[in-house]
């Protein structure tokens, strides 16, 4: 059989050498570049989605945590209302309604107003709707309104609503601007009213105790969170009532639209109708539209005791513009462009750029993991990371024995610290306490900020651990420490509850036991450690 050989291409002598070499180079280079460019565009898209997903997760976490802190405000209001109602029940005014007994009750209410600093008015309104006692905060100088200036409130909507509720229930009004004599009070006063009916000594309806809460405190709490929040990338916060009107937003001109005739259409549901359709029917969630990344949750004060007025539940919404998320990719975008140009001349530079990119990606992931496992205020582990470590130590304890102890600690009267010295002072106290507690820890111990002003300490070891001794030392150190903020001394003490694991004891049970013993430390007078059931049984008094 005759063999043959493919002919070699004939180079035309009229073409220069570099022209032929260029064609060979392009035959390899173009496919190589196409593959690498496709790969790099895929990585860029993945990076973009990764950052958006991380932002979405961070936003959801921030909004949920902050909504819980808002709901705590309602618990404080109900607690204060019950306290004022107790002042009435224990007063002579309940029995006699005399002017002298009225003066005694008025003096108690003046003292409460002076100490609480968050109530514009404290009132006792009789069954006919007429004010009998009214305390005005008066910019920090509480006064009792003279009898001739007391008003008839029987036609006010909130009074009618309170008259409909049962004894033992609490009425929570709509959140609105205070109205006096048919006009919105100026300067405006965002007001939230809580009220409950009370009985006279003959166990018959006597009237209503009502507190007018300065809503500006709640709104300022939101502004401080937005300015100093855990996440630097938290979007623009909005607090909406049930009708989609703004109670709080970045642009204050948009707030309280339903209370002004010329602002009736100024509401979230009008500006973002598609987004409001999702938010209004959902409990919580997040989604992306052309207007940005929206993350929301429901703020819904509930419980059988609480009867709400109009405008509930509220919605806490964060809107993060998409260009803010995209701006985080600006450096990577420039890097990809530079790498693309370098790829045309030198493939090695592209490989080096790829290594740099993946290193950057790992750095982002490590940073996000760190943020996800630590508390940004104190630098301690957060609840999720602590529970992971606890489950590991519990598994080791069940297999090998040794000792495993949970210590739960809580700052005494921390609400008073925030109220009297400010939230910055409260943050300062929490940071100092975390450092104090860490000085008494071993390398194997684990400390976390459990939530708010609560800390949880895990003591693990092969030998028996004296949980009482550790807790007592921490308690004594906190008590002996001088806490000073902005030149003002802050008295701080802590209460502790200690629980010991036994084999096969569920983690949740041990944490609940430590929490229960912390509760008894509080009940026994605070600034103490409770370790045993006998100490719990001896608890007296009330928080």
C-alpha positions, 0 to 999 in steps of 0.5 A, a space after each residue: 500500500 502506498 503511503 503518503 505524508 501530509 504536505 507541510 504548509 508553505 509559508 509565503 515568503 512575502 509574509 514576515 516571520 512574526 506574522 506566522 508566529 502570531 497566527 500560531 500564538 493566537 491559535 493557542 492564546 484565544 481559546 485559553 483566554 476565552 476559558 479563563 475569562 469565562 472562569 473569571 466572570 463566573 468567579 466574579 458573579 459568585 463573589 457578587 452573590 456571596 456578598 449579597 447573600 452575606 449582607 442579606 443574612 447580616 441584615 436579617 440578624 440585625 433587624 431581628 435582634 433590634 425588633 426584640 429590643 423594641 418589644 422589650 420597651 413594651 414590657 418595661 411600660 407594662 411593668 411601670 404601669 403595674 407599679 403605678 397601679 400598685 401605688 394607687 391600690 396601697 394609697 389612702 386615696 383608694 379608700 377615701 378619695 379625700 383631698 389629703 389622701 389625693 395629695 399623698 398619692 400625688 407626691 408618690 406619682 411626682 417622685 415616680 415621674 422624677 425618677 423614671 424620666 420617660 413619661 410626659 404625663 401620669 394620670 388618674 381618670 375617674 369613671 366619668 372621664 374626668 382627670 383627678 390627678 395629672 402629673 406633667 413631667 415639665 422638662 425634668 421638673 414634674 408638677 401636679 396640675 391644679 384641679 381647675 386645669 384638669 380636663 374631661 377626657 371622656 370623648 377621647 378615643 383612648 379613654 373609650 377603648 380603656 373602658 371596654 377592657 376587663 380588669 387585669 388587662 392593659 390597654 396599649 394605644 396607637 403610637 401618634 403625636 399628642 393632641 391638645 384641644 383638637 390640635 397637634 401639640 407643638 413641638 410635636 410629642 410622639 406619644 404611646 399611652 398605656 392604661 389599666 382600670 383600677 378598683 376602689 376599696 369597695 372593689 368597684 370600678 374607680 377609674 383608669 391609671 394612664 401613663 403617657 410615654 415619651 415616644 421620642 425615647 423609643 425613636 432615639 433608641 432606633 437612631 442610636 442603633 442605626 448610628 452605632 449598630 453592630 453591622 456597618 452595612 445595615 440599611 436605612 431603617 423604617 418603623 411602620 405602623 399597620 397601615 404602612 405609615 412611617 413612625 420612624 424613617 431617615 427623612 423625618 418629613 415622611 413621618 406621621 403622615 396620617 395625622 396631617 391632611 396634606 400628608 395622607 398619601 405619604 407612606 411606605 405602602 404608597 412609595 413601595 407598593 410592591 414591597 409593601 405587598 410582601 411585607 404586610 402579609 409576612 411575619 419576617 423575611 427578606 427579598 430583592 427588588 429594583 429598589 434594593 434589598 428589603 429585610 423586615 420583621 414584625 414588632 407585635 406586642 402581645 400576650 393575653 394581658 395586652 389590648 392594642 389600639 389601632 396601627 398594630 402590628 408594626 413592621 421594622 424594615 431595612 432597605 439597603 440600596 443595591 448600589 451599596 452592595 455593588 460598591 463592595 465589589 469595586 476593588 475586585 472589579 478593578 482587579 479583574 479589569 487589570 488582570 484581563 489586560 495582563 492576560 492579553 500579554 502575560 498569562 503568568 500575571 493572570 495566574 498570580 491575579 487569580 491566587 490573589 483573588 482567592 486569598 482575598 475571598 478567603 480573607 472575606 470569608 474568615 472575617 465574616 465567620 469571625 463576625 458571625 461568632 463574636 459579639 461586637 460590643 464585648 468581643 466575647 463569643 456570641 450565643 450561637 458560637 458558645 452553644 457549639 462549644 458547649 455541645 462539644 464539651 458536653 459530648 466530651 464530658 459524657 464520654 470521659 467524665 470530669 467536671 462541667 459547670 454553667 454559670 449564668 450572670 446578670 447585671 443588677 438594675 441594668 435598665 436603671 444604668 441605661 435610663 440614668 446614665 445613657 446607653 453609652 454608659 451601659 455599653 461601657 459597663 458591659 465591656 468592663 464587666 467582660 474584661 473583669 470576668 475574663 481575668 478569672 478564667 482559665 484557658 479552658 473556660 468559655 465566656 459569652 454574652 448570652 444576650 442584653 446584660 446576661 453572660 454565660 460562663 462554661 467551666 470545663 475540666 478533668 478535675 472538679 471545678 468549684 463553680 461557687 468559688 469562681 462565681 463569688 470571685 467574679 461577683 466580688 471583683 465587679 462589686 469592688 470595681 469603680 465604674 466611671 463614665 463621663 466623670 460619673 460613678 456608676 454603682 454596679 453589682 451582679 447576680 449569679 446562678 450556678 448549675 452542674 452538669 450530670 451525665 445524660 443531662 440535656 444542655 437546655 435543662 442545665 442552662 434553665 437550671 442556671 437561669 432559675 438559680 440566677 432568678 433566685 439570686 435576684 429574688 434574694 436581694 441581688 449581688 449574690 450567688 445561688 448554687 444549690 436547691 436549698 438556697 433556692 428554697 430559702 429565697 424570700 422577697 420579690 424582684 
